[in-house]
Amino acid sequence: MQNSPRVQSKSKTSTTVGNGFPQVSPLDFDALFEMQRPALNAMVEFNTKWIEGLTNFNEEWVGFVNTRLKEDLGVCKELAACKSAQDVYGVYNEFYQTALKHYQGEAEKISQMGKTIADDTIHSVQDQIDDISNGKRRAA
């Protein structure tokens, strides 16, 4: 079987092979990438906001746990210094009252941070969608 030679058609943009069928040109990946750039930018923005929010969330949680561990360990020292059952009751009472306030406060902070992460992420993506809808493309 003999290979068919390529023949240049009258149009400079298309070539055909000897059998008359157009030659399939490779995909233009640059054009495909440019076409997807707005969606990629939106995903980058989404991931950036999400990771920033989770980083703040984790910093807050680690700080809280560190504070609570110090307080928990401090109770052991206070209990060791107790001279009566009444002293033990007082130490535990104060410990649980303080712990309850701390956990309630932290739960509120964590809930607010979660809402902020979601809101910031949604607004960021919505801004990207609005820019795409209006024909504006942000530079990469």
Buried (B, 14 or more C-beta within 10 A) or exposed (E): EEEEEEEEEEEEEEEBBEEEEEEEEEEEEEEEEEEEBBEEBBEBBBEEBBEEBEEEBEEBBEEBEEEBEEEEEEBEEBEEEBEEEEEEEEBBEEBEEEBEEBEEEBEEBBEEBEEEBEEBBEEBBEEBEEBBEEEEEBEE
